[in-house]
Amino acid sequence: MTTLVQQTIERIQQAIESGSWPLGEKIPAEGRLVESLGVGRNTVREAVRALCHTGLLEARRGDGTYVRATSDLNAALQRRLRHAELSHVLQVRLSLEREAAAVAAVNRGEEDLARILSALLARRRALETDPDGVGPEFIDRDLDFHRAVVAASGNPLMVDLYESIAQAVRHSIESLSVGWPGEVLGSGTHDDLADAIARRDPEAAERAAWAHTRDAQAALDRTRSQPPPIPG
């Protein structure tokens, strides 16, 4: 028999999975949850506590509770990613990107292509204002492009897996200050990838994604070879 707490947990999960409570946003205060869910405060507290334990929610002392993951799968991956090396995360992410690129070239619709091209344009504009490519604006726009490509695959499981890993990579790359300019940013692989998807050429799309993988690995290797900064 389903308990009231379990029912409340499922309703909160539905709100998260449907996007009503987006990733990274604060959930409604306890009083509002009691009113909207029609249950008591203790039930709400137990449900929220359980979801914090699984990793879907995160309670921040003195601030509130935030959506940390969008599904049980996402939450499990986030727990695993906290102990993963950047190189391992990058390998998995780029493997997904290569497969998604080929599939997207076959499955993409006109709306998918429009999102990819729009994201590519936004990436170019961000690079113009941030030529070093290490600022948060460029990193966000770069990931938007890859998200659009993965979404065009039409595979929801691939999208969920990529979203989980992409966030971890995004936060890791944000801390890097060298290694990425040149090889990754100005190589033209993103343009080649978008063009291949537009032409519905899966082989060319996979080649472009592979070239990006090669460039990203070279950039990571160069970053590792840099001497540590001298304290000022």
C-alpha positions as CSV (number, residue, x, y, z in Angstrom):
1,M,0.0,0.0,0.0
2,T,1.4,3.4,-1.0
3,T,1.9,5.7,2.0
4,L,1.1,9.4,2.0
5,V,4.8,10.2,2.2
6,Q,5.4,8.0,-0.9
7,Q,2.6,9.7,-2.8
8,T,4.0,13.1,-1.9
9,I,7.5,12.0,-3.1
10,E,6.0,10.8,-6.4
11,R,4.2,14.1,-6.9
12,I,7.4,16.1,-6.2
13,Q,9.3,13.8,-8.6
14,Q,6.7,14.5,-11.3
15,A,7.1,18.2,-10.8
16,I,10.9,17.9,-11.3
17,E,10.7,15.5,-14.3
18,S,8.1,17.6,-16.1
19,G,10.3,20.7,-15.8
20,S,7.8,22.5,-13.5
21,W,10.7,22.7,-11.1
22,P,13.8,23.2,-13.3
23,L,17.2,22.0,-12.5
24,G,19.1,24.4,-10.2
25,E,16.0,26.3,-9.1
26,K,14.7,26.6,-5.5
27,I,11.6,24.6,-4.8
28,P,8.6,26.3,-3.2
29,A,8.7,27.0,0.6
30,E,7.4,24.4,2.9
31,G,4.2,26.4,3.6
32,R,3.4,26.6,-0.1
33,L,4.1,22.8,-0.6
34,V,1.7,22.0,2.2
35,E,-1.0,24.1,0.5
36,S,-0.4,22.9,-3.0
37,L,0.0,19.2,-2.2
38,G,-2.7,19.1,0.4
39,V,-0.7,17.2,3.0
40,G,0.7,18.0,6.5
41,R,4.0,19.7,7.2
42,N,5.5,16.4,8.6
43,T,4.6,14.6,5.4
44,V,6.3,17.3,3.3
45,R,9.4,17.3,5.4
46,E,9.8,13.5,5.2
47,A,9.3,13.6,1.5
48,V,11.8,16.4,0.9
49,R,14.3,14.7,3.3
50,A,14.0,11.5,1.3
51,L,14.5,13.2,-2.0
52,C,17.6,15.1,-0.6
53,H,18.9,11.7,0.5
54,T,18.5,10.3,-3.1
55,G,20.2,13.4,-4.6
56,L,17.2,14.9,-6.5
57,L,17.0,17.8,-4.0
58,E,19.7,19.7,-2.1
59,A,18.9,21.5,1.2
60,R,21.1,24.6,1.7
61,R,21.2,25.9,5.3
62,G,19.6,29.3,5.6
63,D,18.7,29.4,2.0
64,G,16.2,26.7,0.9
65,T,16.0,23.5,-1.0
66,Y,17.1,23.3,-4.7
67,V,16.6,20.8,-7.5
68,R,19.9,19.0,-7.9
69,A,18.9,16.3,-10.4
70,T,16.0,15.7,-12.8
71,S,15.6,12.0,-12.3
72,D,16.8,9.0,-10.2
73,L,19.2,8.2,-13.0
74,N,20.5,11.7,-13.0
75,A,20.9,11.7,-9.2
76,A,22.8,8.4,-9.3
77,L,25.2,9.7,-11.9
78,Q,25.8,12.9,-10.0
79,R,26.8,10.9,-7.0
80,R,29.2,8.8,-9.1
81,L,30.6,11.9,-10.9
82,R,31.6,13.5,-7.7
83,H,34.4,11.0,-7.5
84,A,35.3,10.7,-11.2
85,E,38.4,12.1,-12.8
86,L,37.9,14.8,-15.5
87,S,39.6,12.7,-18.1
88,H,37.1,9.8,-17.5
89,V,34.1,12.1,-17.6
90,L,35.4,13.7,-20.8
91,Q,35.9,10.3,-22.4
92,V,32.3,9.3,-21.7
93,R,30.9,12.7,-22.7
94,L,32.7,12.7,-26.1
95,S,31.7,9.1,-26.8
96,L,28.1,10.1,-26.4
97,E,28.6,13.1,-28.6
98,R,30.1,11.0,-31.4
99,E,27.2,8.6,-31.4
100,A,24.6,11.4,-31.0
101,A,26.1,13.3,-33.9
102,A,25.6,10.4,-36.3
103,V,22.1,9.6,-35.1
104,A,21.1,13.3,-35.2
105,A,22.1,13.5,-38.8
106,V,19.6,10.8,-39.6
107,N,16.8,11.7,-37.1
108,R,16.9,15.5,-36.9
109,G,13.9,17.6,-37.8
110,E,13.7,21.2,-39.0
111,E,13.2,22.5,-35.5
112,D,16.2,20.5,-34.3
113,L,18.4,21.9,-37.0
114,A,17.1,25.4,-36.2
115,R,18.2,25.0,-32.6
116,I,21.6,23.7,-33.6
117,L,22.3,26.6,-35.9
118,S,21.0,29.1,-33.4
119,A,23.2,27.6,-30.7
120,L,26.2,27.7,-33.1
121,L,25.6,31.4,-33.8
122,A,25.4,32.1,-30.1
123,R,28.6,30.2,-29.6
124,R,30.4,32.3,-32.3
125,R,29.2,35.6,-30.7
126,A,30.3,34.5,-27.3
127,L,33.8,33.7,-28.7
128,E,34.0,37.1,-30.3
129,T,33.6,38.7,-26.9
130,D,35.6,36.1,-25.1
131,P,38.4,35.1,-27.5
132,D,40.2,33.1,-24.8
133,G,37.1,31.0,-24.4
134,V,37.5,30.4,-20.6
135,G,34.6,32.6,-19.4
136,P,31.2,31.2,-18.2
137,E,29.3,32.8,-21.1
138,F,31.3,30.9,-23.8
139,I,31.2,27.6,-21.9
140,D,27.4,27.9,-21.5
141,R,26.9,28.6,-25.2
142,D,29.3,25.8,-26.2
143,L,27.4,23.3,-24.1
144,D,24.1,24.6,-25.5
145,F,25.4,23.6,-28.9
146,H,26.3,20.1,-27.9
147,R,23.0,19.7,-26.0
148,A,21.1,20.7,-29.2
149,V,23.0,18.1,-31.2
150,V,22.3,15.4,-28.6
151,A,18.6,16.4,-28.4
152,A,18.4,16.1,-32.2
153,S,19.2,12.4,-31.8
154,G,15.7,11.8,-30.5
155,N,17.0,9.4,-27.9
156,P,15.7,10.5,-24.5
157,L,18.0,8.2,-22.6
158,M,21.0,9.5,-24.4
159,V,19.8,13.1,-23.6
160,D,19.5,12.2,-19.9
161,L,23.0,10.6,-19.8
162,Y,24.6,13.5,-21.6
163,E,22.9,16.1,-19.4
164,S,24.2,14.5,-16.3
165,I,27.8,14.3,-17.6
166,A,27.8,17.6,-19.4
167,Q,27.1,19.5,-16.1
168,A,30.1,17.8,-14.5
169,V,32.3,18.6,-17.4
170,R,31.0,22.2,-17.5
171,H,32.0,22.8,-13.9
172,S,35.4,21.2,-14.4
173,I,36.2,23.1,-17.5
174,E,35.2,26.3,-15.9
175,S,38.1,26.0,-13.5
176,L,40.7,25.6,-16.3
177,S,42.4,28.7,-17.6
178,V,44.7,27.2,-20.3
179,G,44.6,24.3,-22.8
180,W,41.3,24.9,-24.6
181,P,41.9,27.9,-26.8
182,G,43.2,27.1,-30.3
183,E,42.7,23.4,-30.6
184,V,39.0,23.3,-29.5
185,L,37.7,26.8,-30.1
186,G,39.0,27.8,-33.5
187,S,39.3,24.4,-35.3
188,G,36.0,24.7,-37.1
189,T,34.8,21.3,-36.0
190,H,31.5,22.7,-34.6
191,D,30.8,24.3,-38.0
192,D,31.6,21.0,-39.7
193,L,29.3,19.1,-37.4
194,A,26.4,21.5,-37.9
195,D,26.9,21.3,-41.7
196,A,27.0,17.5,-41.7
197,I,23.8,17.3,-39.7
198,A,22.1,19.8,-42.0
199,R,23.1,17.7,-45.0
200,R,21.9,14.5,-43.2
201,D,25.3,12.9,-43.6
202,P,25.9,10.6,-40.5
203,E,29.4,9.6,-41.6
204,A,30.6,13.3,-41.9
205,A,28.8,14.1,-38.6
206,E,30.7,11.3,-36.8
207,R,34.0,12.5,-38.4
208,A,33.4,16.0,-37.2
209,A,32.6,14.8,-33.7
210,W,35.7,12.6,-33.7
211,A,37.8,15.6,-34.7
212,H,36.4,17.5,-31.8
213,T,37.2,14.6,-29.5
214,R,40.8,14.6,-30.7
215,D,41.1,18.4,-30.1
216,A,39.5,18.2,-26.7
217,Q,41.9,15.5,-25.6
218,A,44.9,17.5,-26.9
219,A,43.7,20.5,-25.0
220,L,43.3,18.5,-21.8
221,D,46.8,17.0,-22.2
222,R,48.2,20.5,-22.7
223,T,46.4,21.7,-19.6
224,R,47.9,18.9,-17.5
225,S,51.4,19.7,-18.8
226,Q,51.2,23.4,-17.7
227,P,53.3,24.2,-14.6
228,P,51.3,25.2,-11.5
229,P,50.9,29.0,-11.1
230,I,53.4,30.8,-8.9
231,P,51.7,32.5,-5.9
232,G,51.7,36.2,-6.3
